[in-house]
Amino acid sequence: MLCILIQTSIFGHNQRHFNNIFRVMNQFCVSAQIFVFSPFILPSQSNLKFTQIQIYSVLTLKRTLNGIRPNNANEYVFAYVTGHSAKNGLKFMYKEYFNLNFFFQLFQNNQMVLIVDSCYSERIINGYQSKYNKHLYISSAKKNEESYAAQMDEFGIYQSTWLVQELMTLKGNITEFVGKWNAQIAVRGNVEIARQFFSE
């Protein structure tokens, strides 16, 4: 399995985003080949072996992802993308807006579970369920709503997001998560992919 974790924000008050990278990694990527993408090197919170790649632009993200895509169409891809969004797309370092069209195209032949954890994230996954029936897409917010932070520390900095906190509460079971929270989150694609993913 290929595990791709992308964190697009900067500054200390966004600590929840890179905390979530390691929570998701430790839960879902135990037996995977792991790649972490971030504008800065993240302090490791995992005993798992992973490759960390510093990216400074959307262009470098695209180029690097293209270099790691699997040759085997039967390989599962688990992906988690976190950061800030506006209604016109994901934000990269507060400088660029982008969507995930290139991502979907790169992995169109693979069975994939993709989680987008950001505000307005339903906009990012909309339209792909009819294109790629090998994929399951989950977003943390509807197209016109913000996503929610959780677990504020004593300094007033949020340590997690609602989506990841709930996934951890359910022991990472995405199938159960989708069934429980379908009214609050956006789900697109083939839920059966998640069942196959967790039965491996």
N, C-alpha and C positions, 0 to 999 in steps of 0.2 A: 504494500500500500504506500502511496505517496501522500505525505501530509504537508500542506502549504499553509503557512500562517503569515498574514500580512498586517502590519501595524503602520498607519500612515500619519500619526500625529506627533507633535513635539511639545516640549515644555512639561514641567513637573506636575502641573495640575491635571494632566492627562494620564497620570500614573495607572488609572484603572485599565487603560487600553493595553499597556504592555504586561500588567499583572494578568490580564485575561489570556494573553498569548500563552503563558506558561500553564495556566490552569487548564486550558483547552488541550495543550500539548500533553500534559500528564494524564489527562483523562482519555483522550481519543487516539493518541499517536504512539502508544507503547511499542508496537511491533512494526512501525512504519519507517520509511526513509523521510526525514524531517528537514524542511527548509523554512527558515524564519527570515522575513523581509521587513526591514525597518529603516527609517532615516538615520538612526543611530544604533550602536551596538547595545543590546539589552543585557543587563546583569542577569546571569543565569539563575533560574529558580527551578531547575530540573536536573535530575540525574541521567536523563536520557541523552543519547548522542544525537546531535543535530548540527546542521550547517547554518550559520548566521550570515546573512548577506546585507550589507549596508547599501541602501538605495537613496539617491538624491533627487530623482525625478521619475515621473511616470514612464518616460521613455526607457530609462534603465531598468525599471520593473518589467516592462514588456520584453525587453531583450533578454533579461536573465531568465524569466519564466519560459521563454521560447527554448532556452538552452537546457532546461531540466524536464521538459515534458516527456512522458514515458513513450517508448516505442511500442509497448505492448498495450493494445486496445482493451485487454481484459483486466488491466490493473485498476484497482480502485483509487480514486482521488478524494481525499478529505481536505476541505479548505475552509479557513476561517479568516474573515477580513474585518478589521475593526478600526475605528477612527471617527472623524466627524464627517457629516454630510450636510449639504444644503439641498434645496429642491432641484437643483440642476446637476447634482452628482456628488460623488465622494470628494473630499478635500485631501490633497497631498501637501503636508507641511504648511497648510494655510495659503499655498501659492497657486496650486493647480486644481482644477476640477477634472474628474474623469469618470467614465462608467466602466463596466466590466465586459464589454463586448469582446475584447481581445482575449480575455480569460475564457469565456465560453467557447470561443472558436478553437483555442489551443487544446481544450480538453473535450471537444465535442464527441469523440469516439469512446471516451472512458466513462465508466459508471462513477458518478460523483455526487457527494453530499457537500453543499456549499452553504455556509452560514455568513450572512452579512449583518454585522452588529453596529448599526449607526442610525442616526435620525433619518427619517424619510426613506428608509432602506427598501420598502416595497417598490419604490420607483426603479430601483436598481435591478431587481429580479423580474419585474413585469415583462411579459412578452416572450420569455424563454421556455415556458412549460410546453408549448406546442412544437418548439424547434428540436429540443433534445430530450427524448423520452428516457434516456439513461441517467437523467439528473434529478436531484431533489434540491430545491432552493428554499432556504428559510431566512426571513428577515426579522429583525427585532422590533420594527415599527411599521405602521401603516404609512401610506404614501404622503399623508398630510400631518403626521404626528412625529414628535421627538421620541427618541428612545430614552430609557431611564437608567440613571446611575444608582448604585447601591453601596452599602457598607461604608459610610463616612467614618474616617478616623478622627482622632482628637484634634487634628489640625484643620479639619474641615475639607479634607481631600478624599474624594471617593476612591475606593479600592477595587471596585468591581462594577459590572453592569448587571442589570436585572436579568437579562437573557442568560448570561453565564452562571449567575448565582442559581437560577432555577434549574439549569442543566446539571449543575453539581449536586443540587438537592435530590434530583432524580437519578443520581449515579451515572449521569451522562447518557441516559437512554433517550436518544432523539425520537424514536418512534413513540414512546410514551409521552414525551414532551409535546410533540406535534398534536397528539390526541387531546392532551389536557389544555393546551394554550391556543388552539386554532382560532379562537375568537379574538385573541389579543395580538397575534403575530400574523405575518403573511407567509403562506406556504404555496409553492408552485412546483409542479413536476410530479415525479413518480415516488410516492411514499414507500413503495415496495423496495426501492433501492436502499432505504434505511434499514429495512428488515434484513435484507441480504447482507448489508454491511455489518450489522451487529451479530449476525449468525456465523460470521467467519471465525 
